[in-house]
Amino acid sequence: MALVNIWPGVHPRLYGGPSQRVTAGQSVVRVLVQGEINGASMARTAHRVADLLGPETQQICIDFHTVTGLSEDGARELGSFIRTARHQGVLTVINGASPSVRSSLRQAELDHLVTYAGPRRT
């Protein structure tokens, strides 16, 4: 299992940390996102995570516990990434999404593309 800590809403200097120890080709890639997610931050995150996907990757778990908001353009970027991963046979699991984040995902018509982990709070 790979663990990637990515903070799209925070200063980019934090990007170098623990994610450098991760190698591509893991069967499960876990991604922790934090803060306010917009289109630019989600695009950067998706690009970094896409570099870790390989033929062995079966699942991406995205932890939204500390996400404070998901903008419309952030949801579109996330949707694009999820569709690309799904096309490669990779399941996307969303963990810890707040009711407002789940609402944003529903409005972006992404509910059918993801599996939610944890209690449904909406």
Residue, then its C-alpha position, 0 to 999 in steps of 0.5 A: m500500500a502506498l500513502v501519499n500526503i498531499w495538501p492541495g490547499v496549502h503552500p506547495r513546499l509541503y508537497g515534497g515530504p512523505s510522498q517522495r518515499v512512495t513508489a509507483g505500482q502499489s495495489v492501493v494508493r491512499v491520498l490525504v487531501q486537506g483544506e479548500i479544494n479548487g480546480a488548480s489544487m485538484a489538478r496538481t493533486a491528480h497529476r501527482v497521484a496519476d504518476l503513482l498509478g501502475p498496472e498493479t493499482q486496484q484502488i485509490c482511497i482519497d481521504f477527505h476528513t480535513v477538506t473544508g470545501l470543494s469548489e465546482d471546478g475542483a469537483r470537475e478536476l476530481g471527476s476527470f481524474i476519477r474517470t481516467a482512473r476508472h478507465q484504467g480499472v482503478l476503483t476510487v474510494i472517498n473516505g471522510a467526506s463532509p455533507s457539503v463535499r458529498s453535495s458537491l460531488r453529487q452536483a458534479e454527478l460523480d456519485h456513481l463513479v465513487t464508493y464512499a467509505g465510512p458512515r454516510r452523513t447526508 
